[in-house]
């Protein structure tokens, strides 16, 4: 699979995960009576603090290459084991 597509799919998954992670903050801020604009700004700042390290890992080529090679090695070793049976 194309590396750009894999990178996009990982980032897409992270983006979807951020919705679930940010929801409790948004609900709490809404209960405090903050208007939608201020609620969104504060929630986005919290999300930035949470997801900045994760985004760095996703966008870091060296990290991604090492993880992809580990995944490929696991798949290859599994295939080799299954063929020996």
Order of alpha helices (4+ residues) and beta strands (2+ residues): alpha-alpha-alpha
